[in-house]
Amino acid sequence: MGHGSDSDLRRDLGVFAVFTIASGTMIGAGIFVLPGPAAEGAGPASALSFGIAGLIALVATMCAVELATAMPRAGGPYFFTSRAMGPLVGTVVGFGAWLALIFKGSFALVGLGWYVTEFWAVPVLAVAVVGGLLLTLLNWIGAEESGKLQNAVVIGLVAILAVFAGGGLLASNTDNWSPFVTTGVDGVITTTGLVFISYLGIVKATAVAEEVKDPGTTLPRALFAAVIFVTLLYVGVMLIVTGVMPIADIADSSAPVAEAGGLFLGALGGAVIALAGIFATVSTANAAVLSSSRFPFAMSRDGLVTPKLSESSARFGTPTVSIWLTGGIMIVLALLLDVEMLAKLGGTFGILVFALLNVTVVLLRSSRPEWYDPDYEVPFSPILPLAGAAAALLLIPFMGLLSQITAIGFVLVGVGWYYVQTRTGRPVQPDHDIRDQVLGAQYQRSLEEKRSQIGNLTTGGPHILVETVEGETNPHLLTAMRSFVDRFDADLDVLTVTEVPSHVPFAEAEHDVDDDWMDHIERDLALDDHVVLFDHVRTRDQTDALLESVNDRTELVLVDWQDPIRKHHLQESHVDEILRSKFPVRLAVLKPRGTDEISDIVVATETGPYDQAEVELADAVATVTGANLTLLKAIPEGASEEAATSAQAYLEDLTDLLSSPAETELLHAASVDDALVRRANQADLLVMGAPTRPDRMSEFFGQTTDYVAAETDTSVLVVKEPGVQVPMTRRLWRRLRRFADRDST
């Protein structure tokens, strides 16, 4: 998968430089605006809420760092998820990250109005509108000018907050912290969701990865230190504010940090803190416009939104429509919603983005596509990323009904937008989706399981149970019997079953089994080193008799399938029933269609990895017969390059686990089923897995056999891994039949 050309930027950013950049993305309006609503929601324990939010953000930062070191050209969470899981998830994350930063900017604009009123008696919302227009204009003129403003503001804020923390620790009254938790656990969790918006900027700091010296070491050290530093700073500020002011006064104040500073730093100190609040809210709103406007710009280039959003100004070189659209929405939201609701909605979208980042890492670690080679890896994966995602998502139920409805509606709208856009708009990028990564993860898990299981035999002398039809055999059945006996070093239990109608007594039942059927099979097999046991069973139910013949030593059941494959019938056949049921041991059903020697074997699957049984049994036949063995996979013509690459790699890795030499073949076809049929017709034996989920209509009419098995002209070995114990319905039916038989006799 391509990620753009190699970066030509100089890698000269060290740990301290990255630390200051990352800290600047989080130190802003949150620390100056949220203490009032946070203290009202959780009292002194609001400091704990900031700490919990910081821990969740730290895990998300770990995941973002791993993704950034694997994709050094990354442009934020949209780029990470779209390139990893495809444009559908990328659409949801792109819109989510965009809206999260828009809400954060709106929240900062209202906060700006609050702090300006500390100096001038002007309408709060008027300040928010003017500030929003000026910042949008500034970003339209150029990001360089915007970036210079941002750096200056951050340096000043850190210095002022350091003075505030130093004086406040000495002035705090610890009696104000008792009781510490005033609204219970629910209040702490709800407040955690409220303040989560303060940490949204950290992920965008990973965009500097291509300019960092030794990113695998520098990025984690700098970004983790930044999250920890800012979290401790937030916790400290909340403890100071609640330590010098009563909770009721904090809740009623529009500038609680400035008022708290005025209590222990004097009027001048309070004014300086209020001025810092103005700079902080300006910084946050400016960063929101600067960053969020780039999301629709990037999505437009990938074909997910209108091309107009990626058009740049001929004069300033900035995305005009994207910037003004972002700024306009930000201003409208500031006019419509209060600070607390803006913070909750922004935090909700941020939570969804952070959770998807965590899941992205888990999927990429599981699938391990060829291009994914991060310099840093999240420890304790997948437990830590999944725990971080779960912790973030669990905040949403505590953030109010509007946040919950908005989260669900947003995901649905994002998915709907993607499907409409892909059908009516331009081709989207990238061409793969989350299903390719999930399938890649299944391939890797399949290989790991097969490495540990192939060749492991049942202890105590395994047996292979073979069900023949009226004691008859055929060349391909005999070949399979010899092959499986050799592979598992097993003895044979050969069974033939005569099904007796319920109105006929067993003693009067007729059958077509030759008296010397056992001698014929023993002679044809010519197994000198293995025991062959025979049994002829008369029964009311053929499937029941087969199940009862399975014991603890049975390694495999091989069934000869002589009846035609009936595609449409109301009464299921014996083979249909055993393929449908969760058979207690490994099952192989042979449909013989030839008498020639087996010299060419194809193992085929259309979706997902092979079952172990498919591979091992095909390998067993190839080893004994010396036949050519081909591992075949068919994928649709429109499959992504990612899907084709992971499928080919899976096939090649699988050949290393086999005893006999094997070739691989990847088919691209408009009709996967038809392609498999055509390829199977060129072989002597097709080995394939049993269908696991037949559609309901086919299931009603009794069809559980695969289309390919029905249509091909070659012999087919349909194999199935063991399921659970005999299904409850069959155990009940067995008891009823036995009861009826006892009465009839």
C-alpha positions in Angstrom: 0.0 0.0 0.0 1.4 3.3 -1.0 1.8 6.2 1.4 3.2 8.8 -0.7 6.7 9.6 -1.7 9.5 9.7 0.7 9.7 12.8 2.8 12.3 15.4 1.9 11.9 17.3 5.2 14.9 17.4 7.5 14.7 15.2 10.6 16.0 17.7 13.1 13.3 17.7 15.9 14.5 16.3 19.2 12.7 15.2 22.3 12.3 18.7 23.8 11.1 20.3 20.5 8.4 17.6 20.1 7.5 17.8 23.7 6.7 21.6 23.4 4.8 21.1 20.2 2.6 18.3 21.8 2.1 20.3 25.0 0.9 23.2 23.0 -1.8 21.2 21.4 -3.4 20.5 24.8 -2.7 23.6 26.9 -5.4 26.0 26.0 -9.1 26.9 26.6 -9.8 23.7 28.6 -7.7 24.7 31.6 -9.3 28.2 31.7 -12.9 27.5 30.8 -13.8 24.1 32.1 -12.9 24.4 35.8 -16.3 26.0 36.5 -18.5 23.2 34.9 -16.1 20.5 36.1 -16.2 21.7 39.8 -19.9 21.9 39.6 -20.1 18.3 38.3 -17.7 16.6 40.6 -16.4 19.0 43.2 -12.7 18.6 44.2 -12.8 15.2 42.5 -12.9 17.0 39.2 -9.1 16.8 39.5 -9.5 13.1 39.3 -11.7 13.4 36.2 -8.9 15.3 34.4 -6.5 12.5 35.5 -8.8 9.7 34.1 -9.2 11.6 30.9 -5.5 11.9 30.7 -4.9 8.2 31.1 -7.4 7.4 28.3 -5.6 10.0 26.1 -2.3 8.5 27.0 -3.3 5.1 25.6 -4.7 6.7 22.4 -1.4 8.6 22.1 0.5 5.3 22.3 -1.6 4.0 19.4 -1.2 7.2 17.4 2.6 7.0 17.9 2.7 3.4 16.6 0.6 4.4 13.6 2.8 7.5 13.0 6.0 5.6 13.0 4.5 3.1 10.6 3.1 5.9 8.3 5.5 8.8 8.7 3.7 10.8 6.1 0.6 10.6 8.3 -1.7 13.6 8.4 -3.6 12.7 11.5 -6.3 10.2 12.6 -8.1 10.4 9.2 -5.0 9.3 7.3 -4.1 6.6 9.8 -7.5 4.9 9.7 -8.3 5.4 6.1 -5.0 3.9 5.0 -5.3 1.1 7.5 -9.0 0.2 7.4 -10.2 1.8 4.1 -12.3 4.8 3.2 -15.5 3.8 5.0 -13.9 3.9 8.4 -11.8 6.8 7.2 -15.0 8.7 6.4 -16.4 8.2 9.9 -13.1 9.2 11.5 -12.5 12.1 9.2 -15.9 13.7 9.9 -15.5 12.8 13.6 -12.1 14.5 13.9 -13.3 17.5 11.9 -16.4 17.9 14.1 -14.6 17.3 17.3 -12.2 20.2 16.6 -15.0 22.4 15.4 -16.8 21.9 18.7 -13.6 22.5 20.5 -13.1 25.8 18.6 -16.7 26.9 19.3 -16.2 26.1 22.9 -13.0 28.2 22.9 -14.7 31.1 21.2 -17.4 31.3 23.9 -14.6 31.0 26.5 -12.9 33.9 24.8 -16.0 36.0 25.3 -16.1 35.1 29.0 -12.5 36.2 29.6 -12.8 39.4 27.5 -15.7 40.5 29.7 -13.3 40.5 32.7 -11.8 43.7 31.1 -14.6 45.1 29.0 -18.4 45.0 29.3 -19.2 43.6 25.9 -21.6 40.8 24.8 -20.0 37.3 25.1 -21.4 36.0 21.9 -20.4 39.2 20.0 -16.8 38.5 21.0 -17.2 34.9 19.9 -18.4 35.9 16.4 -15.7 38.6 15.9 -13.0 36.3 17.2 -14.2 33.5 14.9 -14.2 35.7 11.8 -10.7 37.1 12.5 -9.2 33.7 13.2 -10.8 32.3 10.0 -9.4 35.2 8.0 -6.0 34.7 9.6 -5.9 31.0 8.6 -7.1 31.8 5.1 -4.2 34.3 4.7 -1.7 31.7 5.6 -0.8 28.9 8.1 2.7 30.3 8.6 1.3 33.4 10.2 -1.1 31.3 12.2 1.7 29.0 13.4 3.9 31.9 14.7 0.9 33.1 16.8 0.4 29.7 18.2 4.0 29.2 19.4 4.1 32.6 21.1 0.9 32.0 23.0 2.0 28.5 24.2 5.2 29.8 25.7 3.4 32.6 27.5 0.8 30.3 28.9 3.3 27.8 30.4 5.1 30.6 32.2 1.9 32.1 33.6 0.5 28.8 34.7 3.8 28.0 36.4 3.5 31.1 38.5 -0.2 30.3 39.2 0.7 26.7 40.4 3.6 27.9 42.6 1.5 30.5 44.5 -1.7 28.4 44.5 -0.2 25.3 46.2 0.8 27.4 49.2 -2.6 29.2 49.4 -4.9 26.2 49.1 -7.0 25.3 52.0 -7.2 21.5 52.3 -10.5 21.7 54.2 -12.1 22.7 50.9 -11.2 19.2 49.6 -13.4 17.4 52.1 -15.5 15.7 51.1 -13.4 15.0 48.0 -16.1 13.2 45.9 -19.3 15.3 46.3 -21.4 13.8 43.5 -20.5 10.1 43.6 -18.8 8.0 41.0 -21.4 9.0 38.3 -20.4 12.6 38.8 -16.7 11.8 38.4 -17.3 9.8 35.2 -19.7 12.4 33.7 -17.1 15.1 34.4 -14.4 13.0 32.8 -16.4 13.0 29.6 -16.9 16.8 29.9 -13.2 17.5 30.2 -12.1 15.0 27.6 -12.2 17.7 25.0 -9.1 19.2 26.6 -6.9 16.4 25.2 -8.1 16.2 21.6 -5.1 18.0 20.2 -2.5 15.4 21.1 -3.1 13.2 18.2 -2.4 15.9 15.7 1.1 16.3 17.2 2.0 13.0 15.5 2.0 14.8 12.2 5.6 15.9 12.8 6.8 12.3 12.7 8.6 12.9 9.4 10.6 15.7 10.9 11.7 13.9 14.0 15.2 12.4 14.7 14.9 8.7 15.5 11.0 8.8 15.6 10.8 5.3 17.2 12.4 6.6 20.3 11.8 10.4 20.2 8.1 10.4 19.5 7.0 8.1 22.4 9.3 9.8 24.9 8.2 13.3 23.9 4.5 12.7 23.4 4.0 10.5 26.5 5.9 13.1 28.6 3.6 15.8 27.2 0.4 14.0 28.0 1.7 13.2 31.6 2.9 16.8 32.1 -0.4 18.4 30.8 -2.5 16.0 32.8 -0.6 16.8 36.0 -0.9 20.5 35.2 -4.7 20.2 34.8 -5.0 18.1 38.0 -2.9 20.7 39.8 -4.9 23.7 38.6 -8.2 22.0 39.6 -6.9 21.2 43.0 -5.7 24.9 43.4 -9.0 26.3 42.2 -11.1 24.1 44.5 -8.6 24.7 47.3 -9.0 28.5 47.3 -12.6 28.9 46.3 -15.9 27.4 47.4 -17.5 25.1 44.8 -20.6 27.3 44.5 -18.4 30.3 43.7 -16.4 28.3 41.1 -19.6 27.2 39.4 -21.0 30.7 39.2 -17.8 32.2 37.8 -17.2 32.8 34.1 -13.4 33.0 34.7 -12.7 30.8 37.8 -8.9 30.5 37.2 -8.5 34.3 37.0 -10.6 34.8 40.2 -8.7 32.1 42.0 -5.4 33.7 40.9 -6.7 37.1 42.2 -7.2 35.6 45.6 -3.5 34.7 46.2 -1.7 36.8 43.5 -3.5 40.0 44.0 -5.5 42.1 41.5 -2.6 42.4 39.1 -2.0 38.6 39.2 -5.7 38.0 38.6 -5.6 40.4 35.6 -2.6 38.6 34.2 -4.3 35.2 34.6 -7.4 36.7 32.8 -5.2 37.9 30.0 -3.7 34.4 29.8 -7.2 33.1 29.5 -7.8 35.3 26.5 -4.6 34.1 24.9 -5.5 30.4 25.7 -8.9 30.6 24.2 -7.5 32.4 21.1 -4.8 29.7 20.8 -7.4 26.9 21.1 -9.8 28.4 18.6 -7.0 29.2 16.2 -5.6 25.7 16.4 -9.1 24.3 15.8 -9.5 26.3 12.6 -6.0 25.5 11.4 -6.3 21.7 12.0 -9.9 20.9 11.4 -10.1 22.7 8.1 -7.4 20.2 6.8 -9.7 17.2 7.3 -12.3 18.0 4.6 -9.3 19.1 2.5 -7.7 15.7 2.8 -11.0 13.8 2.4 -11.8 15.8 -0.8 -8.4 14.7 -2.3 -9.5 11.1 -1.6 -12.8 11.6 -3.3 -14.9 11.4 -0.2 -16.3 14.9 -0.3 -16.8 17.5 -3.0 -13.6 18.5 -4.9 -14.3 22.2 -4.1 -13.0 21.5 -0.5 -9.5 20.7 -1.9 -9.3 23.8 -4.0 -6.6 26.2 -2.7 -6.6 30.0 -2.9 -4.5 31.2 -5.9 -3.3 34.1 -3.7 -2.6 32.5 -0.4 -2.2 28.8 -1.2 -4.7 27.7 1.5 -7.9 25.6 1.1 -10.4 28.5 0.9 -13.7 26.7 1.0 -12.6 24.3 3.6 -11.3 27.0 6.0 -14.4 29.3 5.6 -16.8 26.3 5.9 -15.1 25.2 9.1 -15.0 28.8 10.5 -18.6 29.4 9.6 -19.8 26.2 11.3 -17.7 27.0 14.4 -19.3 30.4 14.8 -22.9 29.1 14.3 -22.4 26.4 17.0 -20.9 29.1 19.4 -24.2 31.0 19.0 -26.5 28.0 19.4 -25.0 26.0 22.3 -23.6 26.7 25.7 -20.1 25.8 26.8 -20.9 22.6 28.6 -22.8 21.2 25.7 -20.1 22.2 23.2 -17.5 20.5 25.4 -19.6 17.3 25.7 -20.4 17.1 22.0 -16.8 17.8 21.0 -15.6 15.2 23.6 -18.1 12.6 22.2 -16.7 12.9 18.7 -13.1 12.9 20.1 -13.9 9.7 22.0 -15.1 7.9 18.9 -11.9 9.0 17.0 -9.6 7.9 19.9 -11.4 4.5 20.2 -11.1 3.8 16.4 -7.4 4.7 16.5 -7.0 2.0 19.2 -8.9 -0.5 17.2 -6.9 0.3 14.1 -3.7 -0.7 15.9 -5.2 -4.0 17.0 -6.3 -4.8 13.5 -3.0 -3.9 11.9 -1.1 -5.9 14.5 -3.3 -8.9 13.8 -3.2 -8.7 10.0 0.4 -7.5 9.8 0.3 -6.2 6.2 3.6 -6.1 4.4 3.9 -2.3 4.7 3.2 -2.2 8.4 6.5 -2.0 10.2 6.2 0.6 13.1 9.4 1.7 14.9 7.3 1.8 18.2 4.7 -0.7 19.3 2.1 -0.3 22.0 2.9 -2.7 24.9 0.4 -5.3 26.1 -1.4 -5.3 22.8 -4.3 -6.1 22.1 -5.3 -5.8 25.8 -4.2 -2.2 26.4 -5.5 -0.7 23.1 -8.9 -2.4 23.5 -9.1 -1.4 27.2 -8.4 2.2 26.2 -11.1 2.0 23.5 -13.6 0.5 25.9 -12.8 3.1 28.6 -13.3 5.9 26.2 -16.6 4.5 24.8 -17.9 3.9 28.3 -17.9 7.6 28.9 -20.5 8.3 26.2 -23.5 6.9 28.2 -22.6 9.5 31.0 -22.5 12.5 28.7 -26.2 13.0 28.2 -28.9 11.9 25.8 -28.0 14.5 23.1 -24.4 13.2 23.0 -25.5 9.6 22.7 -28.0 10.4 19.9 -25.4 12.5 18.2 -22.8 9.7 18.4 -25.1 7.1 16.9 -26.5 9.5 14.3 -23.1 10.7 13.3 -21.8 7.1 12.6 -25.0 6.3 10.6 -24.7 9.5 8.6 -21.0 8.9 8.0 -21.6 5.4 6.7 -24.5 6.6 4.6 -22.5 9.5 3.1 -19.7 7.1 2.2 -22.1 4.7 0.3 -23.8 7.6 -1.5 -20.5 9.2 -2.4 -18.9 6.0 -3.7 -21.9 5.4 -6.0 -22.4 9.0 -7.3 -19.0 10.7 -6.9 -15.4 10.1 -8.0 -13.4 7.0 -7.2 -12.3 7.0 -3.6 -8.9 6.3 -2.0 -7.6 4.0 -0.8 -9.2 1.1 -2.6 -9.2 -1.4 0.3 -11.5 -1.5 3.4 -11.7 -2.9 6.9 -12.7 -6.3 5.6 -9.3 -6.7 4.0 -7.6 -6.1 7.4 -10.0 -8.4 9.2 -9.3 -11.1 6.5 -5.6 -10.5 6.9 -5.9 -11.0 10.7 -7.8 -14.3 10.0 -5.0 -15.4 7.7 -2.4 -14.8 10.4 -4.4 -16.5 13.1 -5.0 -19.4 10.7 -1.3 -19.8 10.1 -0.4 -19.7 13.8 -3.0 -22.4 14.6 -1.9 -24.6 11.8 1.8 -24.3 12.8 0.9 -25.7 16.2 -1.7 -28.2 15.2 -0.8 -29.9 11.9 0.6 -33.3 12.6 -0.6 -33.5 16.2 -2.3 -36.8 16.6 -4.8 -38.2 19.1 -3.1 -40.2 21.9 -4.0 -43.8 22.5 -4.0 -45.0 18.9 -6.3 -43.1 16.6 -9.0 -44.7 14.5 -10.6 -43.6 11.3 -14.3 -44.4 10.8 -15.3 -44.9 7.2 -18.9 -45.2 6.2 -19.4 -47.1 2.9 -22.5 -47.4 0.8 -23.8 -51.0 1.0 -20.2 -52.2 1.6 -19.0 -50.9 -1.8 -15.9 -48.9 -2.4 -14.3 -47.0 -5.4 -10.8 -46.1 -6.3 -10.8 -42.6 -4.9 -12.4 -43.7 -1.6 -9.7 -46.4 -1.2 -7.0 -43.8 -2.0 -8.4 -41.5 0.7 -8.6 -44.4 3.2 -4.9 -45.3 2.6 -3.8 -41.7 2.8 -5.5 -40.9 6.1 -4.3 -44.2 7.7 -0.8 -43.3 6.7 -1.0 -39.6 7.8 -2.6 -40.4 11.2 -0.9 -43.8 11.7 -4.4 -45.0 12.5 -6.5 -48.2 12.4 -9.7 -48.4 10.4 -13.3 -48.9 11.5 -15.3 -49.6 8.3 -19.0 -49.2 8.6 -22.0 -49.9 6.3 -25.5 -48.9 7.4 -28.8 -50.3 6.3 -31.7 -48.0 7.2 -34.8 -50.0 8.0 -38.3 -48.3 7.7 -40.1 -47.9 10.9 -42.9 -50.4 9.9 -40.4 -53.2 9.1 -39.0 -55.3 12.0 -35.2 -55.4 12.1 -35.2 -59.2 11.8 -37.1 -59.0 8.5 -35.1 -56.2 7.0 -33.5 -56.8 3.6 -30.3 -55.3 2.4 -28.0 -55.2 -0.7 -24.7 -55.8 1.2 -22.7 -58.7 -0.2 -21.7 -61.3 2.3 -18.1 -61.0 1.4 -18.0 -57.2 1.4 -15.4 -57.2 4.2 -13.0 -59.5 2.3 -13.2 -57.3 -0.8 -12.4 -54.1 1.1 -9.6 -55.7 3.1 -8.0 -57.1 -0.1 -8.3 -53.8 -2.0 -6.8 -51.9 0.9 -3.8 -54.2 1.4 -2.9 -52.7 4.8 -0.4 -55.0 6.5 0.5 -52.8 9.5 -2.9 -51.6 10.5 -6.0 -53.2 11.9 -9.2 -53.0 9.9 -12.5 -53.7 11.8 -15.9 -54.0 10.1 -19.5 -53.5 11.2 -22.8 -53.7 9.5 -25.5 -51.8 11.3 -29.3 -51.9 10.8 -31.0 -48.8 12.1 -34.0 -46.6 11.7 -31.8 -43.5 11.2 -28.6 -43.6 9.2 -27.2 -40.4 10.7 -27.9 -41.5 14.2 -26.1 -44.8 13.6 -23.0 -43.0 12.3 -22.9 -40.6 15.3 -23.2 -43.5 17.7 -20.3 -45.2 16.0 -18.0 -42.3 16.9 -16.0 -42.9 20.0 -13.2 -41.2 22.0 -10.5 -42.7 19.7 -12.1 -41.6 16.4 -9.8 -39.1 14.7 -11.7 -38.7 11.5 -15.0 -39.8 9.9 -14.8 -40.4 6.1 -18.2 -40.8 4.4 -18.7 -42.1 0.9 -21.2 -40.0 -1.0 -22.8 -41.9 -3.8 -26.2 -40.2 -4.0 -26.6 -37.4 -6.6 -26.3 -33.9 -5.2 -29.8 -32.7 -5.0 -30.0 -28.9 -5.2 -33.7 -28.5 -4.4 -35.6 -30.9 -2.1 -37.8 -30.7 0.9 -36.3 -33.7 2.7 -32.6 -33.4 3.5 -30.3 -36.4 2.7 -28.0 -38.2 5.1 -25.0 -36.2 3.8 -26.9 -32.9 4.0 -27.7 -33.6 7.6 -24.2 -34.4 8.7 -22.8 -31.5 6.8 -25.3 -29.2 8.5 -24.8 -30.6 12.0 -22.0 -29.7 14.4 -20.2 -33.0 14.0 -18.2 -34.1 17.1 -15.0 -35.1 15.2 -13.4 -34.1 12.0 -15.5 -35.0 9.0 -14.6 -35.7 5.4 -17.3 -36.5 2.7 -16.1 -37.8 -0.6 -18.1 -37.4 -3.7 -16.3 -39.7 -6.2 -16.7 -38.8 -9.9 -13.9 -40.7 -11.5 -11.8 -43.9 -11.4 -8.5 -42.6 -12.7 -5.5 -42.2 -10.4 -5.4 -38.9 -8.4 -2.5 -37.0 -9.9 -3.7 -33.4 -9.5 -5.3 -32.0 -6.3 -6.7 -28.5 -5.8 -7.5 -27.1 -2.4 -9.9 -24.2 -2.9 -11.6 -21.5 -0.8 -13.4 -18.3 -1.9 -13.5 -16.4 1.4 -11.4 -16.5 4.5 -8.5 -18.8 5.4 -8.6 -22.6 5.0 -9.7 -24.9 7.8 -6.9 -27.1 9.1 -8.7 -30.2 7.9 -8.7 -28.9 4.2 -5.0 -28.5 4.2 -4.0 -31.5 6.2 -6.2 -34.0 4.4 -5.2 -32.7 0.9 -1.6 -32.9 2.0 -2.1 -36.5 3.2 -3.5 -37.6 -0.2 -0.8 -35.8 -2.1 1.9 -37.3 0.0 0.7 -40.9 -0.5 -0.1 -40.5 -4.2 2.7 -38.1 -5.3 0.0 -35.9 -6.9 0.5 -32.3 -7.7 -1.0 -30.1 -5.0 -2.2 -26.6 -5.6 -3.5 -24.2 -3.0 -6.1 -22.1 -4.8 -7.9 -18.9 -3.8 -10.4 -17.0 -5.9 -11.2 -13.3 -5.2 -13.5 -10.9 -7.1 -12.1 -8.9 -10.0 -12.7 -5.7 -8.0 -10.8 -6.8 -4.9 -8.2 -4.3 -3.6 -4.5 -4.7 -4.0 -4.3 -5.1 -0.2 -6.7 -8.1 -0.4 -4.7 -9.7 -3.2 -1.4 -9.2 -1.5 -2.5 -10.6 1.8 -4.1 -13.6 0.1 -1.0 -14.4 -1.9 1.2 -14.1 1.1 -1.1 -16.4 3.1 -1.0 -19.1 0.4 2.8 -18.9 0.2 3.3 -19.1 3.9 0.9 -22.1 4.1 3.0 -24.1 1.7 5.8 -24.1 4.2 3.7 -26.1 6.6 3.0 -29.0 4.2 4.7 -32.3 3.8 4.4 -32.4 0.1 5.5 -29.7 -2.4 2.7 -27.3 -3.3 2.0 -24.6 -5.7 -0.2 -21.5 -5.2 -2.7 -19.9 -7.5 -4.7 -16.7 -7.0 -7.7 -16.2 -9.4 -9.3 -12.9 -10.1 -12.8 -13.5 -11.5 -16.1 -11.8 -12.0 -17.8 -14.9 -10.6 -15.8 -16.6 -7.9 -17.9 -19.7 -7.9 -17.7 -20.2 -11.6 -13.9 -19.7 -11.6 -13.5 -22.3 -8.9 -15.7 -24.8 -10.9 -13.6 -24.2 -14.1 -10.3 -24.7 -12.2 -11.6 -27.8 -10.3 -12.6 -29.4 -13.6 -8.9 -29.5 -14.6 -8.0 -31.5 -11.5 -8.7 -35.1 -10.3 -9.7 -34.1 -6.8 -11.1 -30.9 -5.3 -10.7 -30.4 -1.6 -12.8 -27.7 0.0 -14.5 -26.8 3.3 -18.1 -27.5 4.1 -20.4 -24.4 3.9 -20.8 -23.0 7.4 -23.7 -20.7 6.9 -26.1 -21.7 4.1 -28.7 -19.1 3.2 -32.1 -19.6 4.9 -34.0 -20.4 1.7 -31.5 -23.1 0.6 -31.4 -24.4 4.2 -35.2 -24.8 4.2 -35.1 -26.8 1.0 -32.3 -29.0 2.3 -29.3 -27.7 0.3 -26.2 -27.4 2.4 -23.7 -28.5 -0.2 -21.6 -25.8 -1.9 -22.4 -24.7 -5.4 -18.9 -25.5 -6.5 -19.1 -29.1 -5.2 -22.4 -29.5 -7.0 -21.3 -28.1 -10.4 -17.8 -29.5 -10.8 -17.2 -32.7 -12.8 -14.3 -33.8 -10.6 -14.2 -35.8 -7.4 -14.8 -33.6 -4.4 -13.7 -34.1 -0.8 -15.8 -31.8 1.5 -14.1 -31.5 4.9 -15.3 -30.0 8.1 -13.6 -29.3 11.4 -15.3 -30.8 14.5 -18.0 -28.9 16.3 -19.6 -29.4 19.6 -21.4 -32.5 21.0 -24.3 -34.0 19.1 -27.0 -31.2 18.8 -29.8 -31.2 21.4 -32.4 -31.6 18.7 -30.8 -34.8 17.5 -30.4 -36.2 21.0 -34.1 -35.5 21.7 -35.1 -37.1 18.4 -32.9 -40.1 19.2 -34.8 -40.7 22.4 -38.2 -40.4 20.7 -37.2 -42.8 18.0 -35.9 -45.4 20.5 -39.1 -45.1 22.5 -41.2 -45.6 19.4 -39.1 -48.6 18.3 -39.4 -50.2 21.7 -43.2 -49.9 21.5 -43.3 -51.3 18.0 -41.4 -54.4 18.9 
